[in-house]
Amino acid sequence: MEVRPIDNKMELADRSVGFLLTITSLSIFTYYTFWVIILPFVDDDHFVHNYFLPREYAILIPVSAGVALLSFLSIFIGFVMLKSKKKVA
């Protein structure tokens, strides 16, 4: 069995992509948490409200994303099931 050296360029690329995904996820989580949990306790005429969407979108966006995710997942599973039926037949 041959042992190959680790490709440092790929490792660096994987780490940078992972770092970017982590920063993006933390940013979205912080924005959404502040928007949903803290912002309702801030006065309506405060300037910080200019940086956030209306509160209705706090429910509409995650529900839409969930429906889209479930739809794509269902379509993918359907295609996989159709392909496996064609191979058997």
N, C-alpha and C positions, 0 to 999 in steps of 0.2 A: 504494500500500500504506500503510495507516494504522498508525502506531506508537502503542501504548497505554501509558500510564504503569503502572509496577509497583504492584500492590496491596500496600501495606505490611502490612495486617492479615493477609492470607493468608500472606505471607512470614514474619511473626512466628509464626503458627500452625504453619506447616511446620517452622520452626526449633525450636519448643518440643516438637512431637511427635518430631522427630528426636533432640533432646536427651534426652527421656524414654525413647525406645527405646534409645539408647546407654547411658544409666545403668542401665536394666534389664538389658540384655545383659551389661554389665561386672559387675554384681552377681551374676548367675547364674553367669557364667564364674568369678569369684573364689570363690564359695561351692563350686562343683563341684570346682574345682582343689584347694582346701584340703581338701575332703572326701575326694577320691580319692587325692591324691598325698601330702599332709602328714599327715593324720590317722592313717594306719596306723602311723606312727612315734611317735605320742604314746601314753603309757601308757593302758590301758583304764579305769583308775579316775580319770582326770583329768576335771575338771568340763567341759572343752570338748566332750566327747562328748555332753553333754546337748543341745547345739544342733544336732546332726546326726542324720539318719535312720540306720538300720542299713546296713551296707555292701552288703547284697544289693540294695538299691534303687539303688545307684550304677550297676548294669547294667540293672536292670529298667525304670527310668524312661526312659532314652534309647532302649532297644529298643522299648518300648511307643509312645513318641512317633514313632519311625521307622516302625513298622508302621502307625500311624494316618495318618501323612503319606502313605505310599505307597498306602494304601487310598483315601484321599480323592482323591489324584492320579489313581489308576486309574479311580475312579468318574467324575471330571470328564472325563477323556479319553474314556471310554465314552459319556457323554452328548453330548459334542461330535461324536464319530463318528456317533452315531445321528441327531443333528440334521442333519449334513451329508448323510447318506444320504437323509433325507426330502426335502431341498431338490432333490437331483439327480433323484430318482424322480418 
